[in-house]
C-alpha cells in the first residue's frame, strides 16, 4: 500500500477521510460519490496527517488499530492540533471498555460496523464548518501582535459578565460536582451545549466520557437504538450488537440535546433510566446497569409542551432538578462586544492574520442589532468580518448585513482602472464606462478574494458573499469563458 489515496476527486465541500484497510470501507465509496462526498483513504499515521493538513476533511473515520496503526496516536495529534476534524472510531468487534477508552482519548464517537451512509449523513455537516466556539476567557495585550491561540487550560470557561449570565454560571459551578440532572433552556444559539460541557469539565467525572446526542436529528426507531443500543438480530440490518450512548457514557455525562423532540414512548424508557439507572438494549433480555449524569437542553418553553401533552410531566420533574435558563444575546449588553472580540481574535489566529479592532460605529451596531441567531450568529458574522476587513479596522460594512454596503479596500487600484477605461472610451460612453465596468470588476474581485480566503470552498465563499452556491457557480462559469483560471 502506498499510504494514501484520493478515491474520487470532485468539486465538493464534503470530504471524509477513512483510516482503515481498503476492504473495510471501499464498499461504501460508490454511495458517497452519488451523495457528492469526496473520500480519502489512508493506511498509516503520516499519510492520514498529510491528507488532513492538505484537504481539511469534515470527519475522520478510523479503525482502532491495524497493521501497526494505532488510533490513539492519531487522537494525541488531534489534541495538539487546533481545528482538527472530529474522529469517529469504528470497530468490527467492539466492547464497552474499548469504547470508553477511545472516548476518553478524545474520539467524537465509537461505532460498530458496518458503516452506512444513512448514519454518516446525520453527523456530516452540510458544509465545511467554522472552528467550534471555545468559550474561554483571555486577557489580550494591547500590542498589535498576532492574535493568541486559545488557552487549553480554560477551555470550558464561559465568556460574559452580564448579571443574568453570572447567576447561571454561579449555579452551574455550585452543582457541577453533584449527580443531579440539569435542564438547560434557552433560544437556539445561546450556548446550551457549552454550559453542558462546562458542567462536565468542572465535575468529578471530567476524566470520564462526555457523550452528546441530538434527539431531533433521528427518527424514533433510530434514536432508541442510538440511546440504548441493540442486540444482534433485533431488527433488519442489526447484524452486530451495538452499544448505545448511555452505555458509552457510563461513568461520565450524557447530553440529550433538544429533549422535547423525543417521542412519548421513548420518554417512558428514559424515565426508567433516570429512576433506576438501568435499561434494556433493543431486542435484549439482559438489564444493563449504568452510572451516568444526565444533562438535557431545549429551546422550547417546556412547561407549555407538558400542558400540550407532548412531554411527560413526570419526566419533566425528573429532568428539572437543576434548571439553568440562558439569556438571549440581545439581552446581554456589553457581553456582545466581549464575545465579538473573542471570536475575532480566534479567527485572526486561525487565518494567520494580525490583531483587528472595531470602529466605534461597528461596536454601536453590534450592541443595537437584535441577534436572532444569538452567539452562533455572532460567531459566523465575526468570521465574515475578519475575512473582509483586511488590515482593519473592522467596520460596520464588513458585516455585510446590507446588500452593496461593502467596498474593497484597494479603491486606488479601482480608480486607476476607471481612469484607464475612461481614457479608452469615447466621451459619450464615459459615464457608462465609469459606472458599469468598475462594479463588475469589484464583483469579480470580491468573489475571487472570498474563494482565496476560504481555500476554494465554494459553499463557505457563497455564505460569506450572501449569495447561493448556484449563483456563485454561474459567475465562475462566466469567468472561465473569459479565460480566468478559477
C-alpha positions as MATLAB code, in Angstrom:
seq = 'XXXXXXXXXXXXXXXXXXXXXXXXXXXXXXXXXXXXXXXXXXXXXXXXXXXXXXXXXXXXXXXXXXXXXXXXXXXXXXXXXXXXXXXXXXXXXXXXXXXXXXXXXXXXXXXXXXXXXXXXXXXXXXXXXXXXXXXXXXXXXXXXXXXXXXXXXXXXXXXXXXXXXXXXXXXXXXXXXXXXXXXXXXXXXXXXXXXXXXXXXXXXXXXXXXXXXXXXXXXXXXXXXXXXXXXXXXXXXXXXXXXXXXXXXXXXXXXXXXXXXXXXXXXXXXXXXXXXXXXXXXXXXXXXXXXXXXXXXXXXXXXXXXXXXXXXXXXXXXXXXXXXXXXXXXXXXXXXXXXXXXXXXXXXXXXXXXXXXXXXXXXXXXXXXXXXXXXXXXXXXXXXXXXXXXXXXXXXXXXXXXXXXXXXXXXXXXXXXXXXXXXXXXXXXXXXXXXXXXXXXXXXXXXXXXXXXXXXXXXXXXXXXXXXXXXXXXXXXXXXXXXXXX';
ca = [
       0.000    0.000    0.000;
       1.352    3.418   -0.894;
      -0.003    5.180    2.156;
      -2.863    7.383    0.939;
      -5.248    7.585   -1.987;
      -7.876   10.042   -3.151;
     -10.606    7.681   -4.229;
     -12.834   10.221   -6.019;
     -11.810   13.822   -6.624;
     -14.796   16.093   -7.187;
     -15.590   19.737   -6.583;
     -17.289   19.390   -3.232;
     -17.084   20.923    0.217;
     -17.757   17.463    1.728;
     -14.594   15.495    2.362;
     -14.205   12.427    4.596;
     -11.012   10.554    5.451;
     -11.052    6.835    6.252;
      -8.103    5.242    8.045;
      -8.513    1.521    7.542;
      -7.798   -1.444    5.323;
      -9.348   -0.813    1.869;
     -11.621   -3.848    2.049;
     -13.207   -2.477    5.236;
     -14.510    0.760    3.703;
     -14.365    0.833   -0.093;
     -17.796   -0.770   -0.356;
     -19.408    2.489    0.763;
     -17.465    4.710   -1.666;
     -19.956    4.455   -4.575;
     -22.721    5.657   -2.247;
     -20.539    8.537   -1.078;
     -19.806    9.505   -4.672;
     -23.511    9.613   -5.502;
     -24.050   11.872   -2.478;
     -21.340   14.287   -3.645;
     -18.817   13.320   -0.978;
     -15.076   13.086   -1.608;
     -13.448   10.123    0.138;
      -9.815    9.717    1.134;
      -8.211    6.509    2.366;
      -5.024    6.212    4.422;
      -3.265    3.211    5.953;
      -0.735    4.955    8.222;
      -0.457    7.932   10.558;
       1.798   10.100    8.390;
      -0.408    9.660    5.346;
      -3.501   10.490    7.372;
      -1.974   13.634    8.889;
      -0.777   14.787    5.474;
      -4.261   14.391    3.995;
      -5.868   16.205    6.925;
      -3.469   19.135    6.622;
      -3.937   19.462    2.869;
      -7.603   18.615    2.325;
      -9.201   19.560    5.679;
     -11.819   16.795    5.823;
     -15.022   17.335    7.780;
     -14.791   13.938    9.503;
     -12.239   11.192   10.073;
     -13.351    7.567   10.457;
     -10.606    5.358   11.876;
     -10.126    1.733   12.837;
      -8.809    1.337   16.404;
      -5.682   -0.448   15.153;
      -4.417   -2.424   12.162;
      -1.079   -3.227   10.528;
       0.923   -1.156   13.003;
      -1.502    1.778   13.063;
      -2.791    2.902   16.482;
      -5.717    5.358   16.538;
      -4.629    6.644   19.953;
      -1.587    8.240   18.333;
      -3.958    9.975   15.896;
      -6.053   11.232   18.814;
      -2.895   12.520   20.520;
      -2.141   14.561   17.399;
      -5.754   15.773   17.346;
      -5.487   17.053   20.922;
      -2.403   19.093   19.988;
      -3.720   20.493   16.690;
      -6.223   23.370   16.524;
      -9.299   22.769   14.349;
      -8.511   19.051   13.924;
     -11.557   17.317   12.400;
     -13.711   15.086   14.646;
     -12.531   11.477   14.803;
     -15.041    8.613   14.933;
     -13.652    5.185   15.793;
     -15.358    2.218   14.111;
     -14.740   -1.393   15.031;
     -15.822   -4.822   13.836;
     -15.957   -6.353   17.302;
     -16.180   -3.572   19.866;
     -16.660   -3.522   23.612;
     -17.859   -1.016   26.173;
     -14.387   -0.884   27.694;
     -12.723   -0.116   24.350;
     -15.368    2.487   23.507;
     -14.891    4.273   26.808;
     -11.121    4.159   26.374;
     -11.211    5.850   22.970;
     -13.811    8.401   24.042;
     -11.566    9.340   26.955;
      -8.706    9.833   24.496;
     -10.794   12.366   22.573;
     -12.769   10.418   19.954;
     -16.037   12.099   18.972;
     -17.897    8.785   18.838;
     -17.448    5.000   18.688;
     -19.366    2.945   16.108;
     -19.731   -0.704   15.285;
     -19.588   -1.842   11.660;
     -20.954   -1.722    9.091;
     -20.565    1.913    8.104;
     -23.746    3.030    6.345;
     -24.493    6.295    4.557;
     -27.813    6.873    6.375;
     -25.903    7.129    9.630;
     -22.888    9.017    8.280;
     -25.020   11.759    6.723;
     -26.584   12.501   10.109;
     -23.215   13.535   11.536;
     -21.802   15.095    8.376;
     -22.084   18.907    8.273;
     -23.668   20.353    5.142;
     -20.591   22.488    4.548;
     -17.129   22.842    5.959;
     -17.737   24.111    9.495;
     -16.136   27.088   11.095;
     -13.941   26.274   14.092;
     -16.197   25.456   17.012;
     -16.548   28.130   19.685;
     -14.365   27.523   22.723;
     -15.718   29.802   25.444;
     -12.524   30.661   27.250;
     -11.655   33.993   28.838;
      -8.393   35.507   27.661;
      -6.693   38.720   28.736;
      -5.494   40.139   25.446;
      -2.499   42.516   25.394;
      -2.908   45.851   23.666;
       0.171   45.452   21.445;
      -0.720   44.890   17.762;
       0.750   41.392   17.588;
      -0.798   38.311   16.067;
      -3.878   37.136   17.953;
      -3.079   34.434   20.572;
      -4.243   30.853   20.242;
      -6.991   29.715   22.657;
      -5.887   28.623   26.101;
      -6.437   24.902   26.611;
      -6.379   25.272   30.397;
      -9.511   27.454   30.438;
     -11.268   25.763   27.541;
     -14.689   25.483   29.153;
     -14.884   28.789   30.977;
     -17.788   30.933   29.879;
     -17.348   34.432   28.463;
     -19.741   37.001   29.888;
     -20.163   39.496   32.707;
     -23.853   40.263   32.445;
     -25.649   39.564   35.776;
     -28.003   37.051   34.121;
     -25.038   35.036   32.832;
     -23.162   35.286   36.122;
     -26.197   33.958   38.017;
     -26.472   30.928   35.726;
     -22.718   30.393   35.891;
     -22.681   30.529   39.704;
     -25.486   27.967   39.901;
     -23.734   25.703   37.380;
     -20.496   25.899   39.344;
     -22.278   25.052   42.583;
     -23.992   21.911   41.249;
     -21.257   20.743   38.864;
     -19.907   18.073   41.222;
     -23.309   16.598   42.023;
     -25.084   13.841   40.090;
     -28.281   15.897   39.849;
     -29.894   16.116   36.421;
     -29.767   19.562   34.827;
     -32.236   21.065   32.354;
     -30.715   23.889   30.292;
     -33.190   26.039   28.367;
     -32.678   28.976   26.047;
     -33.075   30.138   22.479;
     -31.180   28.389   19.713;
     -27.560   29.521   19.609;
     -27.316   30.769   23.204;
     -24.632   28.256   24.166;
     -26.548   25.447   25.877;
     -24.041   22.768   24.879;
     -21.171   24.953   26.096;
     -22.780   25.152   29.538;
     -23.300   21.371   29.491;
     -19.606   20.869   28.737;
     -18.740   23.388   31.455;
     -20.718   21.299   33.970;
     -18.909   18.128   32.913;
     -15.493   19.800   32.851;
     -15.955   21.050   36.420;
     -17.374   17.805   37.805;
     -15.609   14.808   39.316;
     -16.446   12.979   36.053;
     -14.130   15.116   33.940;
     -11.869   12.138   33.096;
     -14.874   10.039   32.021;
     -16.725   10.331   28.675;
     -18.927   13.252   27.676;
     -21.412   11.919   25.093;
     -23.902   14.144   23.257;
     -26.851   13.218   21.056;
     -29.397   15.430   19.300;
     -32.858   13.999   19.910;
     -34.274   15.978   16.981;
     -31.832   14.561   14.430;
     -33.070   10.959   14.371;
     -36.444    9.252   13.867;
     -37.858    7.327   16.816;
     -36.614    3.828   15.868;
     -33.069    5.055   15.209;
     -32.979    7.258   18.305;
     -33.913    4.334   20.561;
     -31.080    2.257   19.110;
     -28.634    5.173   19.415;
     -29.554    5.790   23.053;
     -29.873    2.244   24.359;
     -28.117    0.083   21.774;
     -29.436   -3.131   20.251;
     -28.687   -6.833   20.124;
     -27.719   -8.740   17.004;
     -30.826   -9.644   15.033;
     -33.069   -7.191   16.917;
     -34.334   -5.821   13.593;
     -33.476   -5.921    9.893;
     -29.913   -4.702    9.444;
     -28.882   -5.339   13.071;
     -26.049   -7.707   12.122;
     -23.995   -6.986   15.261;
     -24.571   -5.906   18.820;
     -24.479   -2.105   19.127;
     -23.649   -0.185   22.277;
     -25.912    2.799   22.920;
     -24.943    6.286   24.032;
     -25.926    5.634   27.638;
     -23.633    2.619   27.792;
     -20.787    4.541   26.162;
     -21.239    7.379   28.671;
     -21.064    5.057   31.692;
     -19.201    6.809   34.487;
     -19.473   10.160   32.721;
     -22.074   12.582   31.368;
     -24.661   12.320   28.595;
     -26.172   15.384   26.933;
     -29.675   14.937   25.498;
     -29.940   17.916   23.161;
     -33.448   19.139   22.232;
     -35.071   16.692   24.650;
     -38.588   17.976   23.890;
     -38.356   16.444   20.400;
     -38.256   12.919   21.868;
     -41.236   10.638   21.193;
     -43.533    9.924   24.165;
     -42.763    6.185   24.013;
     -39.044    6.815   24.368;
     -39.712    9.294   27.164;
     -41.085    6.436   29.245;
     -37.915    4.401   28.710;
     -35.770    7.417   29.571;
     -37.752    7.900   32.776;
     -36.798    4.378   33.844;
     -33.130    5.163   33.243;
     -33.355    8.253   35.441;
     -35.226    6.410   38.185;
     -33.450    3.058   38.202;
     -30.126    3.709   36.380;
     -30.793    0.713   34.147;
     -32.253   -0.170   30.740;
     -32.573   -2.990   28.204;
     -30.998   -2.888   24.768;
     -33.412   -3.094   21.833;
     -34.114   -6.795   21.327;
     -32.246   -7.683   24.519;
     -33.251   -9.526   27.678;
     -30.267   -8.557   29.824;
     -30.656   -5.445   32.006;
     -27.737   -3.030   31.707;
     -26.755   -1.060   34.832;
     -25.124    2.340   34.346;
     -23.829    5.342   36.291;
     -24.455    8.391   34.110;
     -25.094   12.063   34.844;
     -27.874   13.369   32.552;
     -27.997   16.903   31.171;
     -30.857   17.885   28.852;
     -31.399   21.001   26.733;
     -34.383   22.560   24.991;
     -35.107   25.724   23.040;
     -38.805   25.443   23.767;
     -40.866   26.537   26.767;
     -41.023   23.048   28.225;
     -43.882   23.840   30.607;
     -46.092   24.614   27.598;
     -45.015   21.372   25.940;
     -46.117   19.485   29.080;
     -49.513   21.236   29.034;
     -49.957   20.280   25.380;
     -49.426   16.619   26.268;
     -46.283   16.340   24.132;
     -43.914   15.834   27.065;
     -44.392   13.654   30.132;
     -44.877   15.631   33.313;
     -43.134   13.026   35.477;
     -40.102   13.087   33.159;
     -40.080   16.893   33.279;
     -39.878   16.800   37.081;
     -37.045   14.252   36.913;
     -35.051   16.369   34.484;
     -35.757   19.742   36.039;
     -33.885   19.133   39.300;
     -31.485   21.975   38.453;
     -32.906   24.441   35.886;
     -30.484   26.707   34.004;
     -32.136   29.346   31.810;
     -29.756   31.113   29.426;
     -30.495   34.689   28.346;
     -30.676   35.708   24.700;
     -27.649   37.587   23.391;
     -29.717   40.733   22.713;
     -30.278   40.997   26.484;
     -26.611   40.662   27.479;
     -25.426   44.205   26.783;
     -21.640   44.654   26.689;
     -21.138   40.871   26.606;
     -21.764   41.167   22.864;
     -18.576   43.231   22.425;
     -16.515   40.876   24.585;
     -17.748   37.842   22.663;
     -17.169   39.581   19.331;
     -13.572   40.419   20.297;
     -13.051   36.814   21.387;
     -14.235   35.410   18.059;
     -12.266   37.966   16.058;
      -9.071   37.034   17.919;
      -9.869   33.371   17.355;
     -10.299   33.745   13.592;
      -7.322   36.065   13.251;
      -5.199   33.314   14.802;
      -6.841   30.628   12.642;
      -6.150   32.553    9.409;
      -2.702   33.810   10.447;
      -3.764   37.466   10.492;
      -2.733   40.329   12.750;
      -4.942   41.669   15.512;
      -8.059   43.565   14.402;
     -10.023   46.195   16.304;
     -13.580   47.507   15.836;
     -14.545   51.017   14.828;
     -16.955   52.775   17.187;
     -19.659   52.572   14.514;
     -19.189   48.782   14.342;
     -19.428   48.487   18.141;
     -22.601   50.538   18.182;
     -24.142   48.293   15.530;
     -23.172   45.157   17.465;
     -24.904   46.488   20.567;
     -28.057   47.565   18.711;
     -28.555   44.500   16.493;
     -31.288   42.061   17.612;
     -29.228   38.829   17.184;
     -31.987   36.332   16.319;
     -29.325   33.614   15.971;
     -27.653   34.573   19.269;
     -23.999   33.652   19.902;
     -23.859   31.246   16.949;
     -24.852   34.047   14.574;
     -22.319   36.391   16.167;
     -19.549   33.833   15.672;
     -20.329   33.379   11.973;
     -20.565   37.126   11.448;
     -17.156   37.686   13.057;
     -15.518   35.170   10.730;
     -17.016   37.030    7.782;
     -15.768   40.363    9.134;
     -12.234   39.032    9.663;
     -12.060   37.795    6.077;
     -13.303   41.086    4.638;
     -11.534   43.582    6.908;
      -8.036   43.064    5.508;
      -5.644   45.094    7.675;
      -8.578   46.539    9.586;
     -10.143   48.020   11.494;
     -13.420   46.114   11.315;
     -16.204   48.393   10.151;
     -19.958   48.015   10.114;
     -19.851   47.396    6.360;
     -17.724   44.265    6.886;
     -20.718   42.530    8.480;
     -22.426   42.553    5.033;
     -25.873   42.901    6.546;
     -26.947   45.366    3.846;
     -26.588   44.422    0.173;
     -23.999   46.518   -1.634;
     -22.712   48.140    1.563;
     -19.200   46.678    1.464;
     -16.483   48.068   -0.808;
     -12.993   46.606   -1.307;
     -10.093   48.264    0.483;
      -7.871   48.833   -2.553;
     -10.011   51.579   -4.113;
      -6.902   53.276   -5.517;
      -6.377   50.360   -7.878;
     -10.014   50.531   -8.907;
      -9.763   54.262   -9.542;
      -6.728   53.660  -11.747;
      -8.682   51.038  -13.666;
     -11.534   53.502  -14.023;
      -9.218   56.132  -15.438;
      -7.820   53.646  -17.940;
     -11.292   52.646  -19.070;
     -12.417   56.251  -19.306;
      -9.378   57.209  -21.408;
     -10.076   54.384  -23.844;
     -13.806   55.120  -24.139;
     -15.381   57.721  -26.424;
     -16.621   60.805  -24.498;
     -20.280   59.857  -24.984;
     -19.593   56.430  -23.383;
     -17.599   57.758  -20.453;
     -20.422   57.706  -17.890;
     -21.281   54.147  -18.797;
     -17.608   53.087  -18.549;
     -17.223   54.635  -15.103;
     -20.485   53.394  -13.624;
     -20.885   49.878  -15.040;
     -17.465   48.329  -15.618;
     -15.951   49.034  -12.182;
     -18.945   47.378  -10.491;
     -18.342   44.194  -12.469;
     -14.659   44.308  -11.629;
     -15.419   44.819   -7.959;
     -17.860   41.905   -8.014;
     -15.254   39.683   -9.643;
     -12.564   40.793   -7.199;
     -14.805   40.095   -4.195;
     -15.722   36.627   -5.463;
     -12.106   35.676   -6.164;
     -10.974   37.049   -2.812;
     -13.654   35.065   -0.973;
     -12.579   31.870   -2.746;
      -8.964   32.581   -1.877;
      -9.771   33.231    1.776;
     -11.809   30.020    2.027;
      -9.224   27.870    0.213;
     -11.604   27.335   -2.702;
     -14.551   26.230   -0.581;
     -17.497   27.397   -2.694;
     -20.111   26.775   -0.016;
     -18.354   28.946    2.549;
     -17.465   31.579   -0.058;
     -21.110   31.816   -1.123;
     -22.136   32.146    2.518;
     -19.663   34.987    3.072;
     -20.881   36.742   -0.067;
     -24.539   36.319    0.882;
     -25.409   34.536   -2.354;
     -26.414   30.988   -3.259;
     -23.880   28.380   -4.344;
     -25.716   28.172   -7.673;
     -25.236   31.909   -8.285;
     -21.556   31.622   -7.403;
     -21.162   28.660   -9.767;
     -22.741   30.635  -12.621;
     -20.403   33.568  -12.016;
     -17.358   31.279  -12.049;
     -18.505   29.730  -15.312;
     -18.644   33.230  -16.798;
     -15.094   33.924  -15.638;
     -13.856   30.640  -17.134;
     -15.287   31.694  -20.512;
     -13.261   34.915  -20.122;
     -10.102   32.841  -19.717;
      -9.780   33.380  -15.955;
      -8.427   30.371  -14.065;
     -10.885   29.689  -11.220;
];
